Amino acid sequence: MKKTSSTDWKRLEAMPDDEIDTSDIPELDDDFFDQAELHLPVKKPVTIRLDSDVLEWFKGQGQGYQTHINSLLRKYMEARQSR
């Protein structure tokens, strides 16, 4: 995981399964898994011209800046599609 989790993993790991509240999670039956499909996004390398200050700002945000740029572009794309 890239970000630090606030979950107490040791306490959770030590907890017996029957003490974990899963009442808000629907059961997944065999029919679900028979119909399930895995869709992974296909990433393509591209060359893009960005203003140097924009690129430096994103790089300054730390590791994963390209993923962050992609996420922002996706949100913009989805907002434009819903018009």
Backbone torsions as a table, in degrees:
resi	resn	phi	psi	omega
1	MET	NA	137.8	-178.4
2	LYS	-78.9	-35.3	-178.9
3	LYS	-102.5	147.5	179.0
4	THR	-70.2	130.8	-179.1
5	SER	-87.8	143.8	176.0
6	SER	-91.9	3.2	178.8
7	THR	-72.3	137.5	175.9
8	ASP	-84.2	84.3	-173.1
9	TRP	-63.4	-36.8	-179.8
10	LYS	-64.9	-42.1	178.6
11	ARG	-65.8	-41.7	179.8
12	LEU	-65.3	-41.0	179.7
13	GLU	-64.8	-33.7	-179.3
14	ALA	-79.1	-15.4	-177.4
15	MET	-74.5	132.0	175.8
16	PRO	-64.5	146.9	-177.4
17	ASP	-55.1	-37.4	-176.4
18	ASP	-71.7	-9.3	176.6
19	GLU	-94.6	-6.0	-180.0
20	ILE	-85.2	123.0	-179.0
21	ASP	-78.4	109.0	178.1
22	THR	-113.7	20.6	-175.2
23	SER	-63.7	-22.5	-179.5
24	ASP	-93.8	6.6	-179.5
25	ILE	-113.1	120.4	-179.6
26	PRO	-68.8	147.3	176.0
27	GLU	-67.7	138.9	175.8
28	LEU	-104.9	115.7	-177.6
29	ASP	-93.2	179.3	-179.1
30	ASP	-60.3	-33.4	179.6
31	ASP	-61.2	-40.3	178.1
32	PHE	-58.6	-49.9	-176.4
33	PHE	-71.1	-28.1	175.7
34	ASP	-65.7	-32.5	-176.9
35	GLN	-98.4	-8.7	-176.1
36	ALA	-67.0	141.7	176.2
37	GLU	-129.4	142.5	177.4
38	LEU	-98.6	123.2	178.2
39	HIS	-120.2	111.4	177.4
40	LEU	-102.6	136.8	178.0
41	PRO	-66.2	141.8	178.2
42	VAL	-95.7	120.4	179.2
43	LYS	-96.3	137.5	178.4
44	LYS	-122.6	132.6	176.2
45	PRO	-71.6	135.0	179.3
46	VAL	-136.5	162.3	170.4
47	THR	-107.6	128.0	-178.7
48	ILE	-133.9	139.6	179.4
49	ARG	-95.1	120.2	177.9
50	LEU	-121.7	151.0	172.7
51	ASP	-60.6	140.9	-174.4
52	SER	-60.3	-36.9	-179.6
53	ASP	-68.8	-33.7	177.5
54	VAL	-65.7	-48.0	179.6
55	LEU	-61.6	-44.5	-179.9
56	GLU	-63.6	-36.0	177.8
57	TRP	-63.8	-46.6	178.7
58	PHE	-62.9	-44.0	178.2
59	LYS	-61.2	-34.8	178.7
60	GLY	-66.7	-15.8	178.1
61	GLN	-76.1	-10.4	176.6
62	GLY	103.8	-171.6	-177.7
63	GLN	-57.1	141.3	178.7
64	GLY	91.8	15.0	-177.0
65	TYR	-63.2	-33.3	178.8
66	GLN	-67.4	-38.5	176.8
67	THR	-64.1	-38.5	178.7
68	HIS	-65.3	-43.5	176.8
69	ILE	-59.4	-44.8	179.6
70	ASN	-60.9	-41.9	-179.4
71	SER	-63.2	-42.9	178.5
72	LEU	-66.1	-39.9	177.2
73	LEU	-65.1	-38.2	177.9
74	ARG	-63.2	-44.7	179.6
75	LYS	-61.7	-40.7	177.7
76	TYR	-63.2	-45.4	179.4
77	MET	-59.4	-47.1	-178.5
78	GLU	-64.3	-36.9	178.4
79	ALA	-65.5	-38.2	-179.9
80	ARG	-73.1	-30.5	-179.5
81	GLN	-70.6	-29.7	-175.0
82	SER	-81.8	0.5	-180.0
83	ARG	-77.9	NA	NA
